[in-house]
Amino acid sequence: MPEDTELSIYRIIQEGLNNVWHHAGASKVFISLLHTSPRTLRVSLQDNGTGMDDDLDYKVLAANGHYGLSGISERVSLLGGRMHLQSLSEGGAQLMVEIPHPRVLTAKEMVK
């Protein structure tokens, strides 16, 4: 995987964990990174915390100095992906990000 994609995935997970730490009141976080198809990666963070407001507004968060979700959303967009954030009925929240898996060319393929 290209280094910039790896770094973006790392930062998405890092900021997701930061949000859980500061806002969720969770005792557990489950993180997964899966190939859902040969060309798609899914990053998921699920916690057992307090959940979120249904009317979450990124503009209001940013106006109050909270840029984490906006930053995640921007990174996902730059990767050509999608982000889904939801409160879970059993409590907690889930952040799910799907991004196209970039193919790294081998040295032989680059010469062609």
MOPAC internal coordinates of N, CA, C and O (Angstrom, degrees):
PM7 1SCF
backbone

  N    0.0000 0     0.00 0     0.00 0    0    0    0
  C    1.4404 1     0.00 0     0.00 0    1    0    0
  C    1.5325 1   108.12 1     0.00 0    2    1    0
  O    1.2310 1   119.96 1   -38.13 1    3    2    1
  N    1.3075 1   117.68 1   141.87 1    3    2    1
  C    1.4670 1   119.75 1   177.71 1    5    3    2
  C    1.5290 1   111.38 1   -59.81 1    6    5    3
  O    1.2310 1   121.15 1   -33.53 1    7    6    5
  N    1.3140 1   115.40 1   146.47 1    7    6    5
  C    1.4653 1   121.11 1  -176.72 1    9    7    6
  C    1.5284 1   112.25 1   -59.22 1   10    9    7
  O    1.2310 1   119.82 1   141.18 1   11   10    9
  N    1.3301 1   117.95 1   -38.82 1   11   10    9
  C    1.4659 1   119.44 1  -178.75 1   13   11   10
  C    1.5310 1   111.54 1   -66.70 1   14   13   11
  O    1.2310 1   120.12 1   146.92 1   15   14   13
  N    1.3261 1   117.37 1   -33.08 1   15   14   13
  C    1.4630 1   120.56 1   176.48 1   17   15   14
  C    1.5223 1   110.27 1   -69.78 1   18   17   15
  O    1.2310 1   120.47 1   136.05 1   19   18   17
  N    1.3379 1   116.71 1   -43.95 1   19   18   17
  C    1.4628 1   120.57 1   176.90 1   21   19   18
  C    1.5240 1   110.98 1   -58.23 1   22   21   19
  O    1.2310 1   120.59 1   135.52 1   23   22   21
  N    1.3278 1   116.47 1   -44.48 1   23   22   21
  C    1.4578 1   120.88 1   179.84 1   25   23   22
  C    1.5276 1   111.01 1   -63.77 1   26   25   23
  O    1.2310 1   120.07 1   139.48 1   27   26   25
  N    1.3279 1   117.48 1   -40.52 1   27   26   25
  C    1.4684 1   120.44 1   179.09 1   29   27   26
  C    1.5253 1   110.96 1   -63.99 1   30   29   27
  O    1.2310 1   120.19 1   137.70 1   31   30   29
  N    1.3331 1   117.24 1   -42.30 1   31   30   29
  C    1.4663 1   120.74 1   178.05 1   33   31   30
  C    1.5241 1   109.90 1   -62.57 1   34   33   31
  O    1.2310 1   120.65 1   136.01 1   35   34   33
  N    1.3257 1   116.36 1   -43.99 1   35   34   33
  C    1.4661 1   121.01 1   177.58 1   37   35   34
  C    1.5291 1   110.35 1   -57.90 1   38   37   35
  O    1.2310 1   120.18 1   133.70 1   39   38   37
  N    1.3257 1   117.26 1   -46.30 1   39   38   37
  C    1.4680 1   121.24 1  -177.85 1   41   39   38
  C    1.5348 1   111.64 1   -67.63 1   42   41   39
  O    1.2310 1   120.13 1   144.33 1   43   42   41
  N    1.3151 1   117.36 1   -35.67 1   43   42   41
  C    1.4640 1   120.96 1   176.90 1   45   43   42
  C    1.5263 1   109.61 1   -62.32 1   46   45   43
  O    1.2310 1   120.57 1   132.90 1   47   46   45
  N    1.3303 1   116.51 1   -47.10 1   47   46   45
  C    1.4613 1   120.41 1   178.94 1   49   47   46
  C    1.5264 1   110.30 1   -65.23 1   50   49   47
  O    1.2310 1   120.53 1   137.03 1   51   50   49
  N    1.3195 1   116.59 1   -42.97 1   51   50   49
  C    1.4609 1   120.84 1   179.68 1   53   51   50
  C    1.5287 1   111.14 1   -58.43 1   54   53   51
  O    1.2310 1   120.16 1   132.23 1   55   54   53
  N    1.3128 1   117.31 1   -47.77 1   55   54   53
  C    1.4613 1   120.42 1  -178.76 1   57   55   54
  C    1.5253 1   111.05 1   -69.58 1   58   57   55
  O    1.2310 1   120.23 1   144.06 1   59   58   57
  N    1.3361 1   117.17 1   -35.94 1   59   58   57
  C    1.4575 1   120.04 1   175.85 1   61   59   58
  C    1.5207 1   111.33 1   -60.76 1   62   61   59
  O    1.2310 1   120.61 1   135.91 1   63   62   61
  N    1.3311 1   116.43 1   -44.09 1   63   62   61
  C    1.4653 1   120.62 1   177.85 1   65   63   62
  C    1.5317 1   111.22 1   -65.87 1   66   65   63
  O    1.2310 1   120.70 1   141.72 1   67   66   65
  N    1.3172 1   116.26 1   -38.28 1   67   66   65
  C    1.4643 1   120.59 1   176.78 1   69   67   66
  C    1.5316 1   110.58 1   -60.36 1   70   69   67
  O    1.2310 1   120.41 1   137.44 1   71   70   69
  N    1.3264 1   116.82 1   -42.56 1   71   70   69
  C    1.4684 1   120.65 1   178.52 1   73   71   70
  C    1.5245 1   110.99 1   -63.47 1   74   73   71
  O    1.2310 1   120.42 1   137.64 1   75   74   73
  N    1.3254 1   116.79 1   -42.36 1   75   74   73
  C    1.4619 1   120.15 1   178.15 1   77   75   74
  C    1.5262 1   109.48 1   -62.00 1   78   77   75
  O    1.2310 1   120.57 1   133.60 1   79   78   77
  N    1.3179 1   116.51 1   -46.40 1   79   78   77
  C    1.4701 1   121.73 1  -178.18 1   81   79   78
  C    1.5310 1   111.78 1   -57.91 1   82   81   79
  O    1.2310 1   120.92 1   135.02 1   83   82   81
  N    1.3402 1   115.85 1   -44.98 1   83   82   81
  C    1.4657 1   120.07 1  -172.99 1   85   83   82
  C    1.5272 1   114.74 1   -88.12 1   86   85   83
  O    1.2310 1   119.86 1   157.17 1   87   86   85
  N    1.3252 1   117.88 1   -22.83 1   87   86   85
  C    1.4616 1   118.66 1  -169.30 1   89   87   86
  C    1.5237 1   116.03 1  -126.10 1   90   89   87
  O    1.2310 1   119.34 1   155.48 1   91   90   89
  N    1.3202 1   118.87 1   -24.52 1   91   90   89
  C    1.4667 1   120.09 1  -168.61 1   93   91   90
  C    1.5192 1   114.80 1   -88.61 1   94   93   91
  O    1.2310 1   119.82 1   154.27 1   95   94   93
  N    1.3192 1   117.96 1   -25.73 1   95   94   93
  C    1.4570 1   119.22 1  -174.11 1   97   95   94
  C    1.5192 1   111.83 1    63.64 1   98   97   95
  O    1.2310 1   120.45 1  -146.97 1   99   98   97
  N    1.3220 1   116.74 1    33.03 1   99   98   97
  C    1.4707 1   121.89 1  -175.63 1  101   99   98
  C    1.5244 1   111.56 1   -88.68 1  102  101   99
  O    1.2310 1   121.29 1   -28.14 1  103  102  101
  N    1.3201 1   115.13 1   151.86 1  103  102  101
  C    1.4640 1   120.41 1   173.61 1  105  103  102
  C    1.5257 1   111.20 1  -103.59 1  106  105  103
  O    1.2310 1   120.16 1   166.90 1  107  106  105
  N    1.3468 1   117.31 1   -13.10 1  107  106  105
  C    1.4670 1   121.85 1   179.93 1  109  107  106
  C    1.5209 1   110.03 1  -142.15 1  110  109  107
  O    1.2310 1   121.71 1   -33.57 1  111  110  109
  N    1.3267 1   114.34 1   146.43 1  111  110  109
  C    1.4673 1   121.53 1   173.17 1  113  111  110
  C    1.5221 1   106.88 1  -136.35 1  114  113  111
  O    1.2310 1   120.68 1   -47.69 1  115  114  113
  N    1.3043 1   116.31 1   132.31 1  115  114  113
  C    1.4497 1   121.95 1   176.54 1  117  115  114
  C    1.5207 1   108.15 1  -109.74 1  118  117  115
  O    1.2310 1   120.75 1   -52.65 1  119  118  117
  N    1.3269 1   116.18 1   127.35 1  119  118  117
  C    1.4624 1   121.72 1  -179.35 1  121  119  118
  C    1.5198 1   108.23 1  -118.15 1  122  121  119
  O    1.2310 1   120.77 1   -44.70 1  123  122  121
  N    1.3126 1   116.14 1   135.30 1  123  122  121
  C    1.4587 1   118.96 1   174.66 1  125  123  122
  C    1.5273 1   109.38 1  -137.70 1  126  125  123
  O    1.2310 1   121.72 1   -31.76 1  127  126  125
  N    1.3062 1   114.32 1   148.24 1  127  126  125
  C    1.4621 1   123.32 1   174.82 1  129  127  126
  C    1.5155 1   105.22 1  -132.76 1  130  129  127
  O    1.2310 1   120.76 1   -67.29 1  131  130  129
  N    1.3287 1   116.16 1   112.71 1  131  130  129
  C    1.4555 1   121.49 1  -174.02 1  133  131  130
  C    1.5158 1   111.73 1  -129.38 1  134  133  131
  O    1.2310 1   120.99 1   -32.64 1  135  134  133
  N    1.3151 1   115.71 1   147.36 1  135  134  133
  C    1.4588 1   121.35 1   165.02 1  137  135  134
  C    1.5216 1   105.68 1   -84.22 1  138  137  135
  O    1.2310 1   119.63 1   -68.09 1  139  138  137
  N    1.3102 1   118.31 1   111.91 1  139  138  137
  C    1.4640 1   120.16 1   178.84 1  141  139  138
  C    1.5137 1   111.16 1   -89.41 1  142  141  139
  O    1.2310 1   120.68 1   164.70 1  143  142  141
  N    1.3210 1   116.30 1   -15.30 1  143  142  141
  C    1.4592 1   123.82 1   172.09 1  145  143  142
  C    1.5286 1   105.35 1  -156.63 1  146  145  143
  O    1.2310 1   119.65 1    -8.47 1  147  146  145
  N    1.3220 1   118.28 1   171.53 1  147  146  145
  C    1.4686 1   117.93 1  -179.86 1  149  147  146
  C    1.5278 1   113.83 1   -59.01 1  150  149  147
  O    1.2310 1   119.87 1   159.38 1  151  150  149
  N    1.3167 1   117.86 1   -20.62 1  151  150  149
  C    1.4630 1   120.45 1  -175.96 1  153  151  150
  C    1.5237 1   113.73 1  -120.45 1  154  153  151
  O    1.2310 1   119.44 1  -167.45 1  155  154  153
  N    1.3296 1   118.67 1    12.55 1  155  154  153
  C    1.4608 1   120.77 1  -177.98 1  157  155  154
  C    1.5261 1   110.82 1  -132.89 1  158  157  155
  O    1.2310 1   121.23 1   -44.70 1  159  158  157
  N    1.3330 1   115.26 1   135.30 1  159  158  157
  C    1.4600 1   122.46 1   174.31 1  161  159  158
  C    1.5228 1   108.65 1  -111.21 1  162  161  159
  O    1.2310 1   120.94 1   -38.86 1  163  162  161
  N    1.3287 1   115.80 1   141.14 1  163  162  161
  C    1.4594 1   120.31 1   174.91 1  165  163  162
  C    1.5247 1   108.09 1  -120.84 1  166  165  163
  O    1.2310 1   121.34 1   -53.35 1  167  166  165
  N    1.3286 1   115.04 1   126.65 1  167  166  165
  C    1.4577 1   122.48 1   174.11 1  169  167  166
  C    1.5266 1   105.73 1  -109.46 1  170  169  167
  O    1.2310 1   121.08 1   -50.83 1  171  170  169
  N    1.3227 1   115.54 1   129.17 1  171  170  169
  C    1.4581 1   119.52 1  -178.57 1  173  171  170
  C    1.5178 1   110.19 1  -134.22 1  174  173  171
  O    1.2310 1   120.93 1   -45.69 1  175  174  173
  N    1.3194 1   115.82 1   134.31 1  175  174  173
  C    1.4622 1   122.96 1   171.86 1  177  175  174
  C    1.5176 1   106.55 1  -123.42 1  178  177  175
  O    1.2310 1   120.70 1   -54.04 1  179  178  177
  N    1.3178 1   116.26 1   125.96 1  179  178  177
  C    1.4611 1   121.08 1   179.47 1  181  179  178
  C    1.5125 1   108.04 1  -130.66 1  182  181  179
  O    1.2310 1   120.78 1   -49.39 1  183  182  181
  N    1.3365 1   116.11 1   130.61 1  183  182  181
  C    1.4680 1   119.57 1  -179.74 1  185  183  182
  C    1.5222 1   110.23 1  -120.76 1  186  185  183
  O    1.2310 1   121.29 1   -10.19 1  187  186  185
  N    1.3226 1   115.13 1   169.81 1  187  186  185
  C    1.4633 1   121.01 1   178.29 1  189  187  186
  C    1.5322 1   111.19 1  -110.49 1  190  189  187
  O    1.2310 1   121.20 1  -148.40 1  191  190  189
  N    1.3221 1   115.30 1    31.60 1  191  190  189
  C    1.4604 1   121.07 1  -176.89 1  193  191  190
  C    1.5070 1   114.40 1   -84.77 1  194  193  191
  O    1.2310 1   121.33 1    30.23 1  195  194  193
  N    1.3214 1   115.05 1  -149.77 1  195  194  193
  C    1.4668 1   122.25 1  -172.56 1  197  195  194
  C    1.5224 1   114.43 1   -82.55 1  198  197  195
  O    1.2310 1   119.85 1   172.34 1  199  198  197
  N    1.3217 1   117.88 1    -7.66 1  199  198  197
  C    1.4620 1   119.27 1  -176.61 1  201  199  198
  C    1.5148 1   110.98 1    80.90 1  202  201  199
  O    1.2310 1   120.90 1    14.15 1  203  202  201
  N    1.3317 1   115.89 1  -165.85 1  203  202  201
  C    1.4649 1   120.82 1  -177.08 1  205  203  202
  C    1.5189 1   110.06 1  -136.55 1  206  205  203
  O    1.2310 1   121.87 1   -14.40 1  207  206  205
  N    1.3101 1   114.03 1   165.60 1  207  206  205
  C    1.4625 1   119.43 1   172.97 1  209  207  206
  C    1.5248 1   109.08 1   -68.77 1  210  209  207
  O    1.2310 1   120.91 1   -37.54 1  211  210  209
  N    1.3380 1   115.86 1   142.46 1  211  210  209
  C    1.4622 1   120.01 1   178.08 1  213  211  210
  C    1.5246 1   112.28 1   -68.23 1  214  213  211
  O    1.2310 1   120.26 1   154.60 1  215  214  213
  N    1.3278 1   117.11 1   -25.40 1  215  214  213
  C    1.4626 1   121.22 1  -176.64 1  217  215  214
  C    1.5290 1   111.56 1  -101.96 1  218  217  215
  O    1.2310 1   120.20 1  -141.92 1  219  218  217
  N    1.3124 1   117.21 1    38.08 1  219  218  217
  C    1.4547 1   123.02 1  -179.81 1  221  219  218
  C    1.5267 1   110.21 1   -58.51 1  222  221  219
  O    1.2310 1   120.42 1   -53.55 1  223  222  221
  N    1.3165 1   116.80 1   126.45 1  223  222  221
  C    1.4685 1   122.50 1  -177.58 1  225  223  222
  C    1.5245 1   108.68 1  -124.07 1  226  225  223
  O    1.2310 1   120.32 1   -64.97 1  227  226  225
  N    1.3350 1   117.00 1   115.03 1  227  226  225
  C    1.4672 1   121.78 1  -177.44 1  229  227  226
  C    1.5221 1   112.11 1   -61.44 1  230  229  227
  O    1.2310 1   120.00 1   146.68 1  231  230  229
  N    1.3230 1   117.60 1   -33.32 1  231  230  229
  C    1.4633 1   120.55 1   179.77 1  233  231  230
  C    1.5297 1   110.67 1   -65.73 1  234  233  231
  O    1.2310 1   120.60 1   138.78 1  235  234  233
  N    1.3167 1   116.45 1   -41.22 1  235  234  233
  C    1.4625 1   120.63 1   178.67 1  237  235  234
  C    1.5256 1   109.37 1   -66.79 1  238  237  235
  O    1.2310 1   120.57 1   137.06 1  239  238  237
  N    1.3374 1   116.52 1   -42.94 1  239  238  237
  C    1.4677 1   119.34 1   177.52 1  241  239  238
  C    1.5271 1   110.96 1   -58.69 1  242  241  239
  O    1.2310 1   120.63 1   133.17 1  243  242  241
  N    1.3257 1   116.40 1   -46.83 1  243  242  241
  C    1.4704 1   120.43 1  -179.38 1  245  243  242
  C    1.5275 1   111.03 1   -63.41 1  246  245  243
  O    1.2310 1   120.45 1   140.61 1  247  246  245
  N    1.3163 1   116.74 1   -39.39 1  247  246  245
  C    1.4649 1   120.13 1   178.95 1  249  247  246
  C    1.5269 1   111.37 1   -62.67 1  250  249  247
  O    1.2310 1   120.75 1   154.17 1  251  250  249
  N    1.3271 1   116.17 1   -25.83 1  251  250  249
  C    1.4633 1   121.49 1   178.51 1  253  251  250
  C    1.5302 1   112.57 1   -96.64 1  254  253  251
  O    1.2310 1   120.55 1  -167.20 1  255  254  253
  N    1.3294 1   116.56 1    12.80 1  255  254  253
  C    1.4559 1   120.85 1   175.71 1  257  255  254
  C    1.5164 1   115.62 1    83.91 1  258  257  255
  O    1.2310 1   120.11 1  -166.20 1  259  258  257
  N    1.3283 1   117.40 1    13.80 1  259  258  257
  C    1.4674 1   121.90 1   178.92 1  261  259  258
  C    1.5314 1   108.61 1  -105.90 1  262  261  259
  O    1.2310 1   120.76 1   -76.11 1  263  262  261
  N    1.3351 1   116.15 1   103.89 1  263  262  261
  C    1.4645 1   120.70 1  -173.51 1  265  263  262
  C    1.5218 1   113.78 1  -108.44 1  266  265  263
  O    1.2310 1   119.59 1  -179.31 1  267  266  265
  N    1.3299 1   118.39 1     0.69 1  267  266  265
  C    1.4604 1   121.56 1  -173.10 1  269  267  266
  C    1.5154 1   114.21 1   -57.99 1  270  269  267
  O    1.2310 1   120.02 1   126.34 1  271  270  269
  N    1.3309 1   117.56 1   -53.66 1  271  270  269
  C    1.4613 1   120.06 1  -178.83 1  273  271  270
  C    1.5132 1   112.04 1   -67.14 1  274  273  271
  O    1.2310 1   120.26 1   145.43 1  275  274  273
  N    1.3214 1   117.11 1   -34.57 1  275  274  273
  C    1.4683 1   120.06 1   175.96 1  277  275  274
  C    1.5260 1   109.96 1   -64.14 1  278  277  275
  O    1.2310 1   120.59 1   138.84 1  279  278  277
  N    1.3265 1   116.49 1   -41.16 1  279  278  277
  C    1.4610 1   120.73 1   178.20 1  281  279  278
  C    1.5129 1   112.00 1   -63.68 1  282  281  279
  O    1.2310 1   120.56 1   137.26 1  283  282  281
  N    1.3342 1   116.54 1   -42.74 1  283  282  281
  C    1.4645 1   120.23 1   176.88 1  285  283  282
  C    1.5169 1   109.60 1   -61.73 1  286  285  283
  O    1.2310 1   120.59 1   132.54 1  287  286  285
  N    1.3175 1   116.47 1   -47.46 1  287  286  285
  C    1.4632 1   121.03 1  -179.40 1  289  287  286
  C    1.5218 1   111.41 1   -58.73 1  290  289  287
  O    1.2310 1   120.37 1   138.30 1  291  290  289
  N    1.3155 1   116.90 1   -41.70 1  291  290  289
  C    1.4653 1   120.73 1   179.34 1  293  291  290
  C    1.5343 1   111.12 1   -65.41 1  294  293  291
  O    1.2310 1   120.05 1   135.84 1  295  294  293
  N    1.3237 1   117.51 1   -44.16 1  295  294  293
  C    1.4744 1   120.52 1   178.13 1  297  295  294
  C    1.5245 1   111.15 1   -60.34 1  298  297  295
  O    1.2310 1   120.92 1   135.82 1  299  298  297
  N    1.3308 1   115.84 1   -44.18 1  299  298  297
  C    1.4599 1   120.50 1   180.00 1  301  299  298
  C    1.5217 1   110.05 1   -62.00 1  302  301  299
  O    1.2310 1   120.41 1   136.58 1  303  302  301
  N    1.3070 1   116.82 1   -43.42 1  303  302  301
  C    1.4636 1   121.31 1   179.41 1  305  303  302
  C    1.5248 1   111.39 1   -61.85 1  306  305  303
  O    1.2310 1   120.57 1   137.47 1  307  306  305
  N    1.3316 1   116.52 1   -42.53 1  307  306  305
  C    1.4645 1   120.02 1   179.23 1  309  307  306
  C    1.5285 1   112.14 1   -64.58 1  310  309  307
  O    1.2310 1   120.46 1   153.49 1  311  310  309
  N    1.3201 1   116.73 1   -26.51 1  311  310  309
  C    1.4633 1   121.21 1   177.41 1  313  311  310
  C    1.5335 1   111.95 1   -85.92 1  314  313  311
  O    1.2310 1   120.37 1   177.31 1  315  314  313
  N    1.3324 1   116.89 1    -2.69 1  315  314  313
  C    1.4713 1   120.51 1  -179.17 1  317  315  314
  C    1.5124 1   112.82 1    78.32 1  318  317  315
  O    1.2310 1   120.44 1  -153.82 1  319  318  317
  N    1.3346 1   116.76 1    26.18 1  319  318  317
  C    1.4573 1   120.51 1  -175.29 1  321  319  318
  C    1.5114 1   114.09 1  -109.12 1  322  321  319
  O    1.2310 1   122.13 1    12.09 1  323  322  321
  N    1.3347 1   113.52 1  -167.91 1  323  322  321
  C    1.4655 1   121.95 1   179.69 1  325  323  322
  C    1.5196 1   108.84 1  -130.63 1  326  325  323
  O    1.2310 1   121.20 1   -30.65 1  327  326  325
  N    1.3173 1   115.31 1   149.35 1  327  326  325
  C    1.4586 1   121.59 1   178.30 1  329  327  326
  C    1.5184 1   108.76 1  -126.38 1  330  329  327
  O    1.2310 1   121.22 1   -42.70 1  331  330  329
  N    1.3261 1   115.28 1   137.30 1  331  330  329
  C    1.4616 1   120.67 1   177.24 1  333  331  330
  C    1.5218 1   107.62 1  -133.05 1  334  333  331
  O    1.2310 1   120.55 1   -49.64 1  335  334  333
  N    1.3114 1   116.56 1   130.36 1  335  334  333
  C    1.4557 1   122.94 1  -178.67 1  337  335  334
  C    1.5183 1   108.01 1  -128.10 1  338  337  335
  O    1.2310 1   120.77 1   -50.58 1  339  338  337
  N    1.3393 1   116.14 1   129.42 1  339  338  337
  C    1.4647 1   118.10 1  -178.43 1  341  339  338
  C    1.5134 1   111.22 1  -149.48 1  342  341  339
  O    1.2310 1   121.34 1   -29.33 1  343  342  341
  N    1.3257 1   115.04 1   150.67 1  343  342  341
  C    1.4581 1   121.09 1   168.31 1  345  343  342
  C    1.5173 1   107.32 1   -79.38 1  346  345  343
  O    1.2310 1   120.54 1   -33.69 1  347  346  345
  N    1.3120 1   116.57 1   146.31 1  347  346  345
  C    1.4551 1   121.53 1  -178.76 1  349  347  346
  C    1.5241 1   109.88 1  -100.62 1  350  349  347
  O    1.2310 1   120.33 1   -37.15 1  351  350  349
  N    1.3068 1   116.97 1   142.85 1  351  350  349
  C    1.4638 1   120.91 1  -177.39 1  353  351  350
  C    1.5252 1   111.87 1   -61.90 1  354  353  351
  O    1.2310 1   120.07 1   149.44 1  355  354  353
  N    1.3295 1   117.47 1   -30.56 1  355  354  353
  C    1.4672 1   120.69 1   179.48 1  357  355  354
  C    1.5227 1   112.27 1   -85.68 1  358  357  355
  O    1.2310 1   120.36 1  -175.09 1  359  358  357
  N    1.3268 1   116.91 1     4.91 1  359  358  357
  C    1.4688 1   122.49 1  -179.15 1  361  359  358
  C    1.5168 1   110.48 1   104.65 1  362  361  359
  O    1.2310 1   120.98 1   -26.09 1  363  362  361
  N    1.2860 1   115.73 1   153.91 1  363  362  361
  C    1.4589 1   120.67 1  -179.16 1  365  363  362
  C    1.5114 1   112.02 1    87.43 1  366  365  363
  O    1.2310 1   121.88 1     9.83 1  367  366  365
  N    1.3156 1   114.00 1  -170.17 1  367  366  365
  C    1.4592 1   120.69 1  -177.90 1  369  367  366
  C    1.5195 1   109.29 1  -143.29 1  370  369  367
  O    1.2310 1   121.33 1   -18.99 1  371  370  369
  N    1.3190 1   115.06 1   161.01 1  371  370  369
  C    1.4582 1   121.11 1   176.85 1  373  371  370
  C    1.5237 1   109.09 1  -132.92 1  374  373  371
  O    1.2310 1   121.42 1   -49.07 1  375  374  373
  N    1.3178 1   114.89 1   130.93 1  375  374  373
  C    1.4539 1   123.08 1   171.44 1  377  375  374
  C    1.5128 1   105.97 1  -108.12 1  378  377  375
  O    1.2310 1   120.36 1   -58.30 1  379  378  377
  N    1.3283 1   116.91 1   121.70 1  379  378  377
  C    1.4513 1   121.18 1   178.53 1  381  379  378
  C    1.5211 1   108.84 1  -123.98 1  382  381  379
  O    1.2310 1   121.11 1   -51.17 1  383  382  381
  N    1.3221 1   115.48 1   128.83 1  383  382  381
  C    1.4478 1   122.65 1  -179.58 1  385  383  382
  C    1.5234 1   107.85 1  -124.29 1  386  385  383
  O    1.2310 1   120.33 1   -49.90 1  387  386  385
  N    1.3153 1   116.98 1   130.10 1  387  386  385
  C    1.4652 1   121.07 1   173.83 1  389  387  386
  C    1.5168 1   107.76 1  -119.52 1  390  389  387
  O    1.2310 1   121.50 1   -50.62 1  391  390  389
  N    1.3281 1   114.74 1   129.38 1  391  390  389
  C    1.4621 1   120.21 1   179.87 1  393  391  390
  C    1.5163 1   109.55 1  -132.40 1  394  393  391
  O    1.2310 1   120.84 1   -30.44 1  395  394  393
  N    1.3279 1   115.99 1   149.56 1  395  394  393
  C    1.4641 1   118.63 1   174.06 1  397  395  394
  C    1.5244 1   108.87 1   -65.34 1  398  397  395
  O    1.2310 1   120.83 1   -42.16 1  399  398  397
  N    1.3146 1   116.01 1   137.84 1  399  398  397
  C    1.4609 1   120.91 1   178.70 1  401  399  398
  C    1.5225 1   107.88 1   -82.99 1  402  401  399
  O    1.2310 1   120.15 1   -67.80 1  403  402  401
  N    1.3304 1   117.31 1   112.20 1  403  402  401
  C    1.4609 1   118.99 1   179.86 1  405  403  402
  C    1.5201 1   110.23 1   -73.13 1  406  405  403
  O    1.2310 1   121.09 1   -42.15 1  407  406  405
  N    1.2757 1   115.53 1   137.85 1  407  406  405
  C    1.4552 1   121.04 1   179.59 1  409  407  406
  C    1.5066 1   108.93 1   -89.89 1  410  409  407
  O    1.2310 1   120.77 1   -50.70 1  411  410  409
  N    1.3067 1   116.14 1   129.30 1  411  410  409
  C    1.4546 1   120.91 1   177.10 1  413  411  410
  C    1.5169 1   107.95 1   -92.01 1  414  413  411
  O    1.2310 1   120.71 1   -53.85 1  415  414  413
  N    1.3150 1   116.25 1   126.15 1  415  414  413
  C    1.4539 1   120.14 1   179.39 1  417  415  414
  C    1.5207 1   110.69 1   -76.67 1  418  417  415
  O    1.2310 1   121.45 1   -38.35 1  419  418  417
  N    1.3258 1   114.83 1   141.65 1  419  418  417
  C    1.4481 1   119.84 1   174.85 1  421  419  418
  C    1.5280 1   108.89 1   -77.89 1  422  421  419
  O    1.2310 1   120.32 1   -15.06 1  423  422  421
  N    1.3227 1   116.99 1   164.94 1  423  422  421
  C    1.4738 1   120.86 1   179.35 1  425  423  422
  C    1.5305 1   109.64 1   -58.76 1  426  425  423
  O    1.2310 1   120.12 1   142.34 1  427  426  425
  N    1.3062 1   117.38 1   -37.66 1  427  426  425
  C    1.4648 1   120.98 1  -179.47 1  429  427  426
  C    1.5312 1   110.51 1   -65.46 1  430  429  427
  O    1.2310 1   120.21 1   139.41 1  431  430  429
  N    1.3326 1   117.21 1   -40.59 1  431  430  429
  C    1.4642 1   120.63 1   179.31 1  433  431  430
  C    1.5217 1   112.07 1   -68.57 1  434  433  431
  O    1.2310 1   120.05 1   147.62 1  435  434  433
  N    1.3347 1   117.51 1   -32.38 1  435  434  433
  C    1.4622 1   120.95 1  -179.63 1  437  435  434
  C    1.5120 1   112.06 1   -70.43 1  438  437  435
  O    1.2310 1   120.10 1   152.07 1  439  438  437
  N    1.3457 1   117.41 1   -27.93 1  439  438  437
  C    1.4632 1   121.55 1  -178.66 1  441  439  438
  C    1.5197 1   111.53 1   -73.55 1  442  441  439
  O    1.2310 1   120.38 1   150.43 1  443  442  441
  N    1.3174 1   116.88 1   -29.57 1  443  442  441
  C    1.4831 1   120.94 1  -177.51 1  445  443  442
  C    1.4900 1   112.38 1   -59.39 1  446  445  443
  O    1.2310 1   120.10 1   180.00 1  447  446  445

